[in-house]
Amino acid sequence: MICHLETTRRRSFAATAVLALLAIPAGPLLAQGAYPTKPVKIVVPYPPGGAVDQVTRKVAHKLTEQTGQSFFVENKAGATGTIGAQQVAKSSPDGYTLMANDTTYSILPHVFNKLPFDPDRDLVPVAAFNFAPMALVVGSESKFKTLADLVGYAKANPGKLNYGTGGAGTTPHFSTEALATAAKIDVTHVPFKGAGEATLALLSGTIDFQIASTPGVMGQVKGGKVRLLGISGDKRLTALPEVPTFAEAGIKNYGVINFTGLWAPKGTPAPVMQRLQKEIAIAMASPDVQKFSADLGSVPSVVSGDAFAKMLRDNTELWSKVAAAAKVEKQ
């Protein structure tokens, strides 16, 4: 199952977006009134410690430095991110309440029969600013030394291997089902209340493996607590060049790439959106964020506005195929 944002297209979008955003003049923005003039809340609809939380906090810190106003994160977890998303969707469209999310946002229509908000109308995409491969990890004491070992065992023992995620309908859930389809294996899903809990279950041996974006697991990998068997994407990580891509390990037709981005309530003024996009582009180009992203095994690209909206539509369509193949039942 192919569910991917092609690397070349992503880089093209990123380069175009950064150049365009940096060229936005300050005059029109200031003519509309300075923004921001008070603290900006960014709602992360997941528990603390996950990839979205980590990346968003770093970007919020940079936006605070650049604008002189506080950008702060508030975690509002629950219902696969829909509780936090609903809160932001109903907020005043003034740029002072935003939502951070990842690829899961494109999956929601395939998980719920009815959402408490309209993902296509109630929230508007500001910018996607961090792209990360999906990583398959096992505990440091696991008998599986390579991805081929794990896949071979799964084929010989259908349904006996289990994997953990932060909940049904999350990016790790759909990403693992996509891998199971591509590798032609049958594995059992064990949902937890958050990605952090799933990782703890892996460390304790409660589950056999986990697939998560690289920012969510790199700390455990570098600390020797988990073993990284493979990553999605078309090239190896600079930080861990010995780890093969899924394609190199024999799993073809799999290219899931996770992203982190910001959304705003519908009706947020264009000058506010432009200011946010410009500041995000500046933040992602800064040396410390570049290093932060590289250390997490991710790419600090920027995709904004209409390009981001199209990317979301493409992802939603592609995830529909995963949902059908995995026979995901809507809640």
C-alpha positions as CSV (number, residue, x, y, z in Angstrom):
1,M,0.0,0.0,0.0
2,I,1.5,3.3,-1.0
3,C,0.7,6.2,1.3
4,H,3.3,8.8,0.7
5,L,4.3,12.4,0.0
6,E,7.0,12.0,-2.7
7,T,10.3,13.4,-1.5
8,T,10.9,15.4,-4.6
9,R,7.5,17.0,-4.5
10,R,8.0,17.8,-0.8
11,R,11.3,19.5,-1.3
12,S,9.9,21.5,-4.2
13,F,7.0,22.6,-2.1
14,A,9.3,23.5,0.8
15,A,11.7,25.5,-1.3
16,T,8.9,27.4,-3.0
17,A,7.1,28.0,0.3
18,V,10.1,29.3,2.1
19,L,11.1,31.7,-0.7
20,A,7.6,33.0,-1.1
21,L,7.0,33.4,2.7
22,L,10.2,35.2,3.3
23,A,9.3,37.7,0.5
24,I,6.0,38.7,2.2
25,P,6.3,42.4,3.0
26,A,5.6,43.6,6.6
27,G,3.7,46.7,5.4
28,P,0.3,45.1,4.7
29,L,0.5,43.1,8.0
30,L,1.3,46.1,10.1
31,A,-1.5,48.1,8.3
32,Q,-4.0,45.6,9.6
33,G,-2.7,45.9,13.2
34,A,0.3,44.2,14.8
35,Y,0.0,40.4,15.4
36,P,0.5,39.0,17.9
37,T,-0.2,41.5,20.7
38,K,-0.9,38.9,23.4
39,P,0.0,35.2,24.1
40,V,-0.9,32.6,21.5
41,K,-2.2,29.2,22.6
42,I,-1.3,26.2,20.5
43,V,-3.5,23.2,21.3
44,V,-1.9,19.8,21.0
45,P,-4.7,17.3,21.0
46,Y,-2.5,14.5,22.4
47,P,-0.8,13.8,25.7
48,P,2.6,15.4,26.4
49,G,5.8,13.6,25.2
50,G,4.7,12.5,21.7
51,A,6.2,13.6,18.4
52,V,3.6,16.4,17.8
53,D,4.1,17.7,21.3
54,Q,7.9,17.7,21.0
55,V,8.1,19.4,17.6
56,T,5.4,21.9,18.5
57,R,7.1,23.0,21.7
58,K,10.3,23.7,19.8
59,V,8.5,25.7,17.1
60,A,6.5,27.6,19.8
61,H,9.7,28.5,21.5
62,K,11.2,29.9,18.3
63,L,8.0,31.8,17.5
64,T,8.1,33.4,21.0
65,E,11.7,34.4,20.4
66,Q,11.0,35.9,17.0
67,T,7.8,37.8,17.8
68,G,8.3,38.8,21.4
69,Q,5.0,37.3,22.4
70,S,4.4,34.0,24.1
71,F,3.4,31.0,22.0
72,F,2.6,28.3,24.5
73,V,1.4,24.7,24.2
74,E,-1.7,23.3,25.9
75,N,-2.3,19.6,25.7
76,K,-6.0,18.6,25.2
77,A,-5.9,14.9,24.6
78,G,-8.8,12.5,23.9
79,A,-10.8,10.8,21.2
80,T,-7.9,10.5,18.7
81,G,-7.3,14.2,18.8
82,T,-10.9,15.3,18.1
83,I,-11.5,16.9,21.5
84,G,-8.7,19.4,21.1
85,A,-9.5,19.9,17.4
86,Q,-13.1,20.7,18.3
87,Q,-12.0,23.2,20.9
88,V,-9.9,25.1,18.4
89,A,-12.6,24.9,15.7
90,K,-15.0,26.7,18.0
91,S,-12.5,29.3,19.1
92,S,-12.4,32.9,17.9
93,P,-10.8,33.2,14.5
94,D,-8.3,35.8,15.6
95,G,-5.0,33.8,15.5
96,Y,-4.7,33.5,19.2
97,T,-5.9,29.8,19.4
98,L,-4.3,27.4,17.0
99,M,-4.0,23.6,16.7
100,A,-1.0,21.5,16.1
101,N,-1.5,18.0,14.6
102,D,0.1,15.5,12.3
103,T,-1.0,13.1,9.6
104,T,-3.7,11.8,11.9
105,Y,-5.8,14.7,10.8
106,S,-6.1,13.2,7.4
107,I,-7.1,9.9,8.9
108,L,-10.0,11.1,11.0
109,P,-12.7,10.9,8.3
110,H,-11.9,7.1,8.0
111,V,-12.2,6.5,11.8
112,F,-15.4,8.3,12.8
113,N,-18.8,8.1,11.3
114,K,-19.4,11.7,12.5
115,L,-16.8,14.2,13.7
116,P,-17.7,17.0,16.1
117,F,-16.3,19.5,13.6
118,D,-15.9,19.6,9.8
119,P,-12.2,19.0,9.1
120,D,-12.5,20.6,5.6
121,R,-14.3,23.8,6.7
122,D,-14.0,24.5,10.4
123,L,-10.2,24.6,10.5
124,V,-7.9,26.0,7.8
125,P,-4.3,24.7,7.3
126,V,-1.6,27.2,8.1
127,A,1.6,25.3,7.4
128,A,3.2,21.9,7.7
129,F,6.7,22.3,9.0
130,N,8.3,19.0,9.9
131,F,8.4,15.8,8.0
132,A,9.5,12.6,9.6
133,P,9.9,8.9,8.5
134,M,8.0,6.2,10.3
135,A,10.2,4.0,12.4
136,L,9.7,0.4,13.4
137,V,11.2,-0.4,16.8
138,V,11.5,-3.4,19.1
139,G,12.7,-3.6,22.7
140,S,16.4,-3.8,23.2
141,E,16.1,-7.4,24.4
142,S,13.9,-8.5,21.5
143,K,14.8,-11.6,19.6
144,F,14.3,-9.7,16.4
145,K,17.5,-8.3,15.2
146,T,16.4,-7.2,11.7
147,L,13.2,-6.3,10.0
148,A,13.4,-9.5,7.9
149,D,13.5,-11.5,11.2
150,L,10.3,-9.8,12.4
151,V,8.4,-10.2,9.1
152,G,9.5,-13.8,8.7
153,Y,8.2,-14.6,12.2
154,A,4.9,-12.8,11.5
155,K,4.4,-14.7,8.3
156,A,5.0,-18.0,10.0
157,N,2.8,-17.1,13.0
158,P,-0.2,-15.0,11.8
159,G,-1.8,-12.9,14.4
160,K,0.7,-13.7,17.2
161,L,2.8,-10.6,17.0
162,N,1.2,-7.5,18.5
163,Y,2.0,-3.8,18.2
164,G,1.0,-0.8,20.2
165,T,-0.1,2.7,19.3
166,G,-1.6,5.7,21.0
167,G,-5.0,4.7,19.9
168,A,-7.2,3.4,17.1
169,G,-7.2,5.8,14.1
170,T,-3.9,7.4,14.9
171,T,-1.1,7.7,12.4
172,P,0.9,4.8,13.9
173,H,-2.2,2.6,13.7
174,F,-2.8,3.3,10.1
175,S,0.9,3.3,9.3
176,T,1.3,-0.2,10.8
177,E,-1.7,-1.5,8.9
178,A,-0.2,-0.1,5.8
179,L,3.1,-1.9,6.5
180,A,1.2,-5.1,7.3
181,T,-0.5,-4.9,3.9
182,A,2.7,-4.2,2.1
183,A,4.6,-7.0,3.9
184,K,1.6,-9.4,3.7
185,I,1.6,-10.1,7.4
186,D,-1.1,-10.4,10.0
187,V,-0.4,-8.6,13.3
188,T,-2.6,-7.6,16.3
189,H,-3.2,-4.0,17.3
190,V,-3.1,-3.0,21.0
191,P,-4.3,0.6,21.5
192,F,-3.2,2.7,24.4
193,K,-4.2,6.2,25.7
194,G,-1.2,7.8,24.1
195,A,2.0,7.2,22.2
196,G,4.0,7.5,25.4
197,E,2.1,4.6,27.0
198,A,2.7,2.5,23.9
199,T,6.4,3.1,24.2
200,L,6.4,2.2,27.9
201,A,4.6,-1.1,26.9
202,L,7.3,-1.8,24.4
203,L,10.0,-1.2,27.0
204,S,8.3,-3.5,29.4
205,G,7.8,-6.3,26.8
206,T,4.0,-6.0,26.8
207,I,4.0,-5.5,23.0
208,D,6.3,-6.9,20.4
209,F,6.9,-3.8,18.3
210,Q,5.9,-0.3,17.6
211,I,5.8,2.0,14.6
212,A,6.0,5.7,15.3
213,S,7.5,8.8,13.6
214,T,11.2,9.2,14.3
215,P,10.8,12.2,16.7
216,G,8.7,10.0,19.0
217,V,11.3,7.2,19.3
218,M,14.8,8.7,18.7
219,G,15.3,9.4,22.4
220,Q,14.8,5.7,23.3
221,V,16.9,4.6,20.3
222,K,19.8,6.8,21.2
223,G,19.5,5.7,24.8
224,G,19.7,2.1,23.8
225,K,16.3,1.3,25.2
226,V,14.8,0.2,21.9
227,R,16.3,-1.2,18.6
228,L,15.4,0.5,15.3
229,L,14.9,-2.1,12.6
230,G,13.9,0.2,9.7
231,I,12.4,3.5,8.5
232,S,10.1,4.7,5.8
233,G,11.2,7.1,3.1
234,D,13.8,6.8,0.3
235,K,17.0,7.4,2.2
236,R,18.6,6.4,5.5
237,L,18.9,8.7,8.5
238,T,22.1,10.8,8.8
239,A,22.0,10.1,12.5
240,L,21.7,6.3,12.1
241,P,23.1,5.4,8.7
242,E,23.3,1.7,9.5
243,V,19.5,1.4,9.7
244,P,17.9,0.4,6.4
245,T,14.8,1.8,4.8
246,F,11.8,-0.5,4.6
247,A,12.4,-0.8,0.8
248,E,16.0,-1.9,1.4
249,A,14.8,-4.4,3.9
250,G,12.5,-6.0,1.3
251,I,9.1,-4.1,2.0
252,K,8.3,-2.4,-1.2
253,N,5.4,0.0,-1.9
254,Y,5.5,1.7,1.4
255,G,6.4,5.3,1.8
256,V,4.4,6.8,4.7
257,I,5.9,10.1,5.9
258,N,4.5,11.8,8.9
259,F,4.2,15.6,9.2
260,T,3.5,18.1,11.9
261,G,1.6,21.3,11.2
262,L,-0.6,24.1,12.4
263,W,-4.3,24.8,11.8
264,A,-6.4,27.9,12.6
265,P,-10.2,28.4,13.0
266,K,-12.0,29.3,9.8
267,G,-12.2,33.0,9.3
268,T,-8.8,33.8,10.6
269,P,-7.7,37.0,8.8
270,A,-5.3,36.6,5.9
271,P,-2.7,38.9,7.4
272,V,-2.5,36.8,10.5
273,M,-2.1,33.6,8.4
274,Q,0.6,35.2,6.4
275,R,2.5,36.4,9.5
276,L,2.3,32.9,11.0
277,Q,3.5,31.3,7.8
278,K,6.4,33.8,7.5
279,E,7.5,33.3,11.1
280,I,7.3,29.5,10.7
281,A,9.5,29.6,7.6
282,I,12.0,31.7,9.5
283,A,11.9,29.3,12.5
284,M,12.4,26.2,10.4
285,A,15.4,27.8,8.6
286,S,17.2,28.6,11.9
287,P,20.3,26.5,12.7
288,D,19.0,25.3,16.1
289,V,15.7,24.0,14.6
290,Q,17.6,22.4,11.7
291,K,19.8,20.6,14.2
292,F,16.8,19.7,16.4
293,S,15.0,18.2,13.4
294,A,18.1,16.3,12.2
295,D,18.6,14.8,15.7
296,L,15.0,13.6,15.6
297,G,15.5,12.0,12.2
298,S,13.2,14.5,10.5
299,V,13.3,17.1,7.8
300,P,12.4,20.8,8.6
301,S,10.6,21.5,5.4
302,V,7.7,24.0,5.1
303,V,4.5,23.5,3.1
304,S,2.0,26.3,3.4
305,G,-1.5,27.5,2.4
306,D,-2.9,25.9,-0.7
307,A,-0.1,23.5,-1.1
308,F,-0.7,22.2,2.5
309,A,-4.5,22.0,1.7
310,K,-3.8,19.9,-1.4
311,M,-1.4,17.7,0.6
312,L,-4.1,17.0,3.1
313,R,-6.6,16.1,0.4
314,D,-4.1,13.7,-1.2
315,N,-3.3,12.1,2.2
316,T,-7.0,11.7,3.0
317,E,-7.6,9.9,-0.3
318,L,-4.6,7.6,0.2
319,W,-5.5,6.7,3.8
320,S,-8.9,5.6,2.6
321,K,-7.2,2.8,0.8
322,V,-5.5,1.7,4.0
323,A,-8.8,1.8,5.9
324,A,-10.4,-0.4,3.3
325,A,-7.5,-2.9,3.2
326,A,-7.4,-3.1,7.0
327,K,-11.2,-3.3,7.3
328,V,-11.2,-0.4,9.8
329,E,-14.7,-0.1,11.3
330,K,-15.7,3.5,11.9
331,Q,-16.7,4.5,15.4
